Amino acid sequence: MREDPTTPRSLEEIERQCFLLLARAVRDRRSALHIATLASAGRDGFPAARSVVLRAADTTHRTLRFHTDQRSAKYAELEADPRVAILFYDPHARLQFRFHAIATLHRGDAAARAVWDGVAAGSRRVYLGLPPGSPSPTPVSGLPAELESRPPTAEESAPGVSNFATIEARLIALDWLHLASGGHRRARFVWPENGPSGATWLVP
Ligand SMILES: Cc1cc2nc3c(=O)[nH]c(=O)nc-3n(C[C@H](O)[C@H](O)[C@H](O)COP(=O)(O)O)c2cc1C
């Protein structure tokens, strides 16, 4: 069976490549890995999954960062239960990453403010409207009328900080899958907070 030359050959190489790809995807908006599916335990008992932008990847501490509105359903879900699943799929590389992670939430603290300072005024817009997911009889953005048609100035965007939150996800396990015509490959990595890390090949 012919080995795909892009397939990492060792578990160590897979782990290194995975974090390298995620770190690159933070800055590359065209990367399929720029968008993750973040799944939490819904308050109604159903798994709750949604797309989120990957904002930072710390390869040393194995953490990923996402931004959200502290009034969103996901924020309340993560406050109640910080366990999350995070899914990435790159159709070009035919790579799937399925992480388990523990989420830490930041809002109104030094960590959230430091990140907020780096968020462009245009991207702060979503934090200036009504609470996301609020029922409405008409399709509304919830933004002040004057901001419907233009991005806010830095001054106008400032109040958004009170709704801004970061989700720091500490990765504790990865189910890695690579699809290849020469043979699929699957591996599992565990990085428990207390205890030794481990890695093993799995039958795909
Ligand atoms: C491509 C894409 C990227 C998104 N990025 C984010 C994001 O970074 N943060 C966020 O809170 N919502 C993001 N959303 C919206 C969420 O998917 C979701 O609709 C919203 O946050 C409400 O989710 P919730 O009710 O489960 O909290 C994104 C949606 C899409 C389609």
The ligand as an SDF file (V2000), in Angstrom:
LIG
                    3D

 31 33  0  0  0  0  0  0  0  0999 V2000
  -18.4720   30.9650   10.2000 C   0  0  0  0  0  0  0  0  0  0  0  0
  -19.0560   31.3480   11.5290 C   0  0  0  0  0  0  0  0  0  0  0  0
  -18.2340   31.8250   12.5240 C   0  0  0  0  0  0  0  0  0  0  0  0
  -18.7600   32.1710   13.7700 C   0  0  0  0  0  0  0  0  0  0  0  0
  -17.9150   32.6110   14.7510 N   0  0  0  0  0  0  0  0  0  0  0  0
  -18.4160   32.8720   15.9920 C   0  0  0  0  0  0  0  0  0  0  0  0
  -17.5320   33.2170   17.0630 C   0  0  0  0  0  0  0  0  0  0  0  0
  -16.3100   33.3080   16.9040 O   0  0  0  0  0  0  0  0  0  0  0  0
  -18.0930   33.4350   18.2760 N   0  0  0  0  0  0  0  0  0  0  0  0
  -19.4420   33.3250   18.5050 C   0  0  0  0  0  0  0  0  0  0  0  0
  -19.8690   33.5330   19.6370 O   0  0  0  0  0  0  0  0  0  0  0  0
  -20.2860   33.0040   17.5130 N   0  0  0  0  0  0  0  0  0  0  0  0
  -19.8100   32.7600   16.2610 C   0  0  0  0  0  0  0  0  0  0  0  0
  -20.6530   32.3970   15.2410 N   0  0  0  0  0  0  0  0  0  0  0  0
  -22.1070   32.3090   15.5360 C   0  0  0  0  0  0  0  0  0  0  0  0
  -22.3860   30.9860   16.2740 C   0  0  0  0  0  0  0  0  0  0  0  0
  -22.2100   29.8970   15.3760 O   0  0  0  0  0  0  0  0  0  0  0  0
  -23.7650   30.9450   16.9080 C   0  0  0  0  0  0  0  0  0  0  0  0
  -24.7480   31.0800   15.9110 O   0  0  0  0  0  0  0  0  0  0  0  0
  -23.9630   32.0450   17.9450 C   0  0  0  0  0  0  0  0  0  0  0  0
  -22.7670   32.2920   18.6660 O   0  0  0  0  0  0  0  0  0  0  0  0
  -25.0430   31.6490   18.9490 C   0  0  0  0  0  0  0  0  0  0  0  0
  -24.6870   30.4410   19.5450 O   0  0  0  0  0  0  0  0  0  0  0  0
  -25.2560   29.9790   20.9670 P   0  0  0  0  0  0  0  0  0  0  0  0
  -26.7060   30.3930   20.9930 O   0  0  0  0  0  0  0  0  0  0  0  0
  -25.0690   28.5150   20.9910 O   0  0  0  0  0  0  0  0  0  0  0  0
  -24.4710   30.6810   22.0320 O   0  0  0  0  0  0  0  0  0  0  0  0
  -20.1580   32.0560   14.0000 C   0  0  0  0  0  0  0  0  0  0  0  0
  -20.9800   31.5490   12.9870 C   0  0  0  0  0  0  0  0  0  0  0  0
  -20.4340   31.2210   11.7750 C   0  0  0  0  0  0  0  0  0  0  0  0
  -21.3530   30.6760   10.7050 C   0  0  0  0  0  0  0  0  0  0  0  0
  1  2  1  0
  2  3  1  0
  2 30  2  0
  3  4  2  0
  4  5  1  0
  4 28  1  0
  5  6  2  0
  6  7  1  0
  6 13  1  0
  7  8  2  0
  7  9  1  0
  9 10  1  0
 10 11  2  0
 10 12  1  0
 12 13  2  0
 13 14  1  0
 14 15  1  0
 14 28  1  0
 15 16  1  0
 16 17  1  0
 16 18  1  0
 18 19  1  0
 18 20  1  0
 20 21  1  0
 20 22  1  0
 22 23  1  0
 23 24  1  0
 24 25  2  0
 24 26  1  0
 24 27  1  0
 28 29  2  0
 29 30  1  0
 30 31  1  0
M  END
$$$$
